Structure formats: C-alpha cells, structure tokens
Amino acid sequence: MSGVRASPPVLNEDCEMKIINYFKESYNELMHKVTWPSWSELQGSATLVLVTSVLLALVIAGMDFLFDNAMSFVYKFLY
C-alpha cells in the first residue's frame, strides 16, 4: 500500500527576499518617515482622553439614574 507523502512548505529564495525586504522597509519607515509625538503632546492627548472618558461616564451614569427613577415611578403606579 503506497501513500502520498506531503512535504512541509518550503520558502523559495524569492519569497525569503520579499519577507526580508518587508522588514527592512518597515524599519526604515518607522525610524525615518513616521512623525512621533513629543512627550508634552502625548501627555496632552492622554489628559484629553481621561477628561472625556470621565465626562462621558458621568453623563451615562446620570442618564441611568434618571431612567431608573422614571421607571420606578411608572412601575409604582402599575403594580
């Protein structure tokens, strides 16, 4: 009885060069073409996100409180 033997995939030289080239170009772009924010810009953005998150949480908590009280008022008359 003869079976079919499957060999593991083998990368050819062209594929290996494409992978190496991809990493070289990625490194070059990250180091020389990307504009990274300064520390003060990063702190300002983090503060903005924090304040916005807290305000949004307070708005949602307020809406939840009002809806809970409104529904309690309605259910008090129904039951």
N, C-alpha and C positions, 0 to 999 in steps of 0.2 A: 504494500500500500504506500503510495507516494503522496506526500503532502506539499502544499505550497508554503515556502518559507518567505516570510516578509522581512525585509531588512529595514533597520531604522533609517529615518530620513537623513540624508547626508547633504550638508550645505556645500554648494559648489563655490568656486573662488569668486565668481561674480556676486553671488549673494552675500558672501562674507565681506567683500569690499563695500557693498551698499550699506551693510549694518555698521561697519567701522566709520564710513563716511557720514552716516546719520548722526552718530555720537559726536564726531568731530565738529560737524556743523551746529549741532545743538549746543555744545560747549561754547563755541565761538559766539553764537547769538546771545547766550545768557551772559557771557562775560563782556562783550563789546557793543552789543546793539540794544540791549534792554536798559531802560532807564529805571533804576531802583529809587524808591522814595527815601528822603532823608529821615533821620531819626525824629525830628520835630514834626514832619509831615505824617509820619506813622503814628505818633502819639496823638496828633490832632484827629486823625481818622478813627483811631481806637476810642477816643473820648466821644466823638460824634456817634459812633455805633452804640456805645454804652448808654449815653443820654437818650437816644432814640429808642433803644430797647426798653429802658425803664419807663419812658413816657407811654409807649405802646402797651406795656404790661399794665400800667395804671388805667389806661383807657379801657382795656379789656376787662380788668377787674371791676371797674365802675359799671360797665355795661352788664356784667354778670350779676352784680349786686342789685341793679335796678330791675333786671329781668326776673331775678329770684323773688324780689319783693312784690313785683307786679303779679307774678303767677301765684304767689301765696295769697295775695288779696283776692284774686279771682277764684281760687280753689276754696277759700274760706266761705264764699257765698254758694258754691256748688255743692259742698258736702256738709 
